[in-house]
Amino acid sequence: PISLITINHQDHTSHKFQTDRKNYISNSIAKMKFSLVLPFFVGSVAAYAPQFRSKTISRTALSADVAVEEIEEVMPSYPTINGWTADPSKFCLGLPGAIAPLGEFDPLGFTKDLPVQEIKRFREAEVTHGRVAMLATVGYLVGENFHPFFNGEVTGPANTHLAQVQEIAPFFFLWLATSILTAELGRARIGWEEPLDAIEKNKEVEGKTWLSKLNDNYYPGDIGFDPLGLKPQDPEEFAEMQTKELNNGRLAMFAAMGMIVQEQVTGQTLF
């Protein structure tokens, strides 16, 4: 019996040893597999981890690029014409005409937030209307008191003179209308873009006027007509003369408007 007990004990011990040995080998193999798989798993996870520093640098670089583009858009270059270069930061682009006591006078904000070409167009209109008003003022003052043409048949209020000329001398009236049309077409060819070109260039301009755009190298009002050579070559002298012309033209517009309204209401000559 003792021998059987001893044998059974040995068999039990041997079986336990074999079981423990198998468990040890299995655990070792599992650990080895985990050690081999772990680097690949960590690498895969790291590939999907957020790269905060890289994104921050990329965003900073993108912001810098956008800032540079904005600076380039806000500060374009403009040609210098008659000593004047358009400056969007100044009142009316820095064009002459703002003097005391009114100074930068624009109470209705006509030029506020307008692009360069629109402010140039407004100045072109102001100069042109001022010149027409100065001629009209002289015509009203002289024409009603001195009328040697057409055998003195054109008389009465100056508001009616043009209609009288059309009736008395229709061919002269036609020639006069044709001359004015030709002069206007010539002025348009000198200072303005062709309509089709203006449409194309106005696509990206806010406050645009579809068919109209002044040439970039055109100074408002300077069509090159100077038969007496009065235009100064010095930029400061030119700006001073331009200011005088503007002021006289502004005054003449008020004067012409007053005379036209007075004669239209009274039906009588001024004097």
C-alpha positions in Angstrom: 0.0 0.0 0.0 2.8 2.3 0.8 4.3 1.7 -2.6 1.0 2.5 -4.3 0.6 5.7 -2.3 4.1 6.7 -3.3 3.5 6.0 -7.0 0.2 7.9 -6.9 1.9 10.8 -5.3 4.6 10.8 -7.9 2.1 10.6 -10.7 0.2 13.5 -9.2 3.3 15.6 -8.8 4.4 14.8 -12.4 1.0 15.8 -13.8 1.0 19.0 -11.9 4.5 19.8 -13.2 3.5 19.1 -16.7 0.4 21.4 -16.4 2.5 24.2 -14.8 5.1 23.8 -17.6 2.4 24.1 -20.3 0.9 27.1 -18.7 4.3 28.8 -18.4 5.1 28.2 -22.1 1.6 29.5 -23.2 2.0 32.6 -21.1 5.5 33.2 -22.5 4.3 32.8 -26.1 1.4 35.2 -25.4 3.8 37.8 -24.0 6.1 37.4 -26.9 3.2 37.9 -29.4 2.0 41.0 -27.5 5.5 42.4 -27.5 5.7 42.0 -31.3 2.3 43.4 -32.0 2.5 46.4 -29.5 4.9 48.5 -31.7 2.7 48.2 -34.7 -0.4 49.0 -32.7 1.2 52.1 -31.1 2.4 53.3 -34.5 -1.0 53.0 -36.0 -2.6 54.9 -33.1 0.0 57.6 -33.3 -0.7 58.0 -37.0 -4.3 59.0 -36.1 -3.4 61.2 -33.2 -4.0 65.0 -33.6 -0.8 67.0 -34.6 -1.5 70.1 -32.6 1.8 71.8 -33.3 1.7 71.1 -37.0 -1.8 72.5 -37.3 -0.9 75.5 -35.3 2.0 76.3 -37.5 -0.1 75.7 -40.7 -2.8 78.0 -39.4 -0.3 80.6 -38.5 1.3 80.4 -42.0 -2.2 80.5 -43.6 -3.1 83.6 -41.6 0.1 85.3 -42.6 -0.6 84.5 -46.3 -4.1 85.9 -46.0 -2.8 89.0 -44.2 -0.3 89.6 -47.0 -3.0 89.2 -49.6 -5.2 91.7 -47.8 -2.4 94.2 -47.6 -1.7 93.8 -51.3 -5.4 94.4 -52.1 -5.9 97.4 -49.8 -2.8 99.2 -51.1 -2.7 99.0 -54.9 -0.4 101.3 -56.9 -1.8 104.2 -58.9 -0.1 106.2 -61.7 1.1 109.7 -61.0 -0.7 112.2 -63.3 0.0 115.9 -63.3 1.9 115.4 -60.0 -1.1 113.7 -58.4 -1.2 110.1 -57.2 -4.6 108.7 -56.0 -4.5 108.1 -52.2 -7.6 106.3 -50.9 -6.7 107.4 -47.3 -7.1 111.1 -48.1 -10.3 113.1 -48.7 -11.4 112.8 -52.3 -8.2 110.8 -53.1 -6.1 113.9 -52.4 -7.4 115.8 -55.4 -7.2 119.6 -55.2 -10.3 121.7 -54.4 -10.7 121.4 -50.6 -9.8 124.8 -49.1 -10.9 126.9 -46.2 -13.4 127.8 -44.9 -15.3 124.7 -46.0 -12.3 122.4 -46.3 -13.3 118.7 -46.8 -16.9 119.5 -47.6 -19.0 116.5 -48.3 -22.0 116.6 -45.9 -24.0 114.0 -47.8 -21.1 111.6 -48.1 -21.1 111.3 -51.9 -17.5 110.1 -51.9 -17.6 107.9 -48.8 -16.4 104.3 -49.4 -16.3 104.9 -53.2 -13.6 103.2 -55.3 -10.9 105.3 -57.0 -12.5 105.3 -60.5 -15.9 106.5 -59.1 -14.4 109.4 -57.3 -12.5 110.3 -60.5 -15.7 110.2 -62.4 -17.4 112.5 -59.9 -14.5 115.0 -60.2 -14.8 114.7 -64.0 -18.5 115.6 -63.8 -17.8 118.5 -61.4 -15.1 120.0 -63.6 -17.2 119.6 -66.8 -20.4 121.1 -65.3 -18.4 124.0 -63.8 -16.9 124.9 -67.2 -20.3 124.7 -68.9 -21.8 126.9 -66.1 -19.0 129.5 -66.5 -19.7 129.8 -70.2 -23.5 129.9 -69.5 -23.1 132.7 -67.0 -21.1 134.8 -69.4 -23.6 134.0 -72.1 -26.5 135.2 -70.0 -24.8 138.4 -68.9 -23.5 139.3 -72.4 -26.1 137.8 -74.7 -29.1 139.7 -73.4 -27.4 143.1 -73.9 -25.2 142.5 -76.9 -26.6 140.4 -79.8 -25.0 141.4 -83.1 -25.6 138.0 -84.7 -28.6 137.1 -86.9 -29.3 140.8 -87.6 -30.3 141.3 -84.0 -33.3 139.1 -84.3 -32.4 137.0 -81.3 -33.6 139.0 -78.3 -35.4 138.7 -75.0 -34.6 136.3 -72.1 -31.6 134.1 -72.7 -33.6 131.0 -71.9 -35.3 131.5 -75.3 -32.3 132.3 -77.4 -31.5 128.8 -78.5 -35.1 128.1 -79.6 -35.0 131.4 -81.6 -31.7 130.4 -83.3 -33.3 127.0 -84.3 -36.2 128.9 -85.9 -34.2 131.7 -87.6 -31.2 129.7 -88.7 -31.9 126.0 -88.7 -28.7 125.0 -90.6 -26.6 126.9 -88.1 -28.4 125.2 -85.3 -27.7 121.8 -86.9 -24.1 122.7 -87.3 -23.9 123.8 -83.7 -25.5 120.6 -82.4 -23.2 118.5 -84.6 -20.1 120.4 -83.3 -21.2 119.8 -79.7 -21.7 116.1 -80.3 -18.3 115.8 -82.0 -16.6 117.6 -79.1 -18.3 115.3 -76.6 -17.3 112.2 -78.6 -13.7 113.4 -78.7 -13.7 114.0 -75.0 -15.1 110.5 -74.4 -12.4 108.9 -76.6 -9.6 110.7 -74.7 -10.8 110.2 -71.1 -13.0 107.1 -71.1 -12.6 103.4 -71.6 -14.5 101.8 -74.5 -17.9 100.6 -73.3 -17.1 96.8 -73.8 -13.8 97.3 -71.9 -15.6 99.2 -69.2 -18.1 96.4 -68.7 -15.3 93.9 -68.3 -13.2 96.0 -65.9 -16.3 97.0 -63.8 -17.2 93.4 -62.9 -15.2 93.5 -59.7 -15.8 97.1 -58.8 -18.3 98.1 -56.1 -20.4 101.2 -56.8 -19.7 100.7 -60.5 -21.5 102.4 -63.4 -21.8 99.6 -65.9 -20.7 101.3 -69.2 -18.5 104.1 -67.8 -14.9 104.0 -66.6 -12.2 106.7 -66.9 -8.9 105.6 -68.2 -6.3 104.9 -65.4 -3.9 107.4 -66.9 -6.4 110.2 -67.3 -6.6 113.1 -65.0 -10.2 114.3 -64.5 -10.9 117.2 -66.8 -7.5 117.2 -68.6 -8.5 116.5 -72.2 -5.3 118.2 -73.5 -7.1 121.3 -74.8 -4.8 124.3 -73.9 -4.5 126.5 -77.0 -3.0 129.4 -74.9 -0.5 127.3 -73.0 -1.9 128.2 -69.6 -1.4 124.8 -68.0 1.5 124.9 -65.4 4.1 122.1 -65.5 4.9 122.3 -61.8 2.6 120.0 -59.8 1.9 122.5 -57.0 1.1 125.3 -59.5 -1.2 122.9 -61.4 -3.0 122.0 -58.2 -3.4 125.7 -57.4 -4.8 126.5 -60.8 -7.1 123.4 -60.6 -8.5 124.7 -57.3 -9.2 128.1 -58.7 -11.0 126.6 -61.7 -13.1 124.3 -59.4 -14.1 127.2 -57.1 -15.1 129.5 -60.1 -17.0 126.6 -61.6 -18.8 125.9 -58.4 -19.8 129.5 -58.0 -20.9 129.6 -61.7 -23.1 126.6 -61.3 -25.0 128.4 -58.5 -25.1 131.6 -60.6 -26.4 129.9 -63.7 -29.0 128.0 -61.8 -30.3 131.2 -60.2 -30.5 133.0 -63.5 -32.2 130.2 -65.3 -34.8 129.9 -62.6 -35.4 133.6 -62.4 -36.0 134.0 -66.1 -38.2 130.9 -66.2 -40.4 132.3 -63.4 -40.6 135.9 -64.5 -40.3 135.5 -68.2 -38.2 138.7 -68.3 -34.5 139.4 -68.9 -32.2 139.7 -66.0 -31.6 143.5 -66.4 
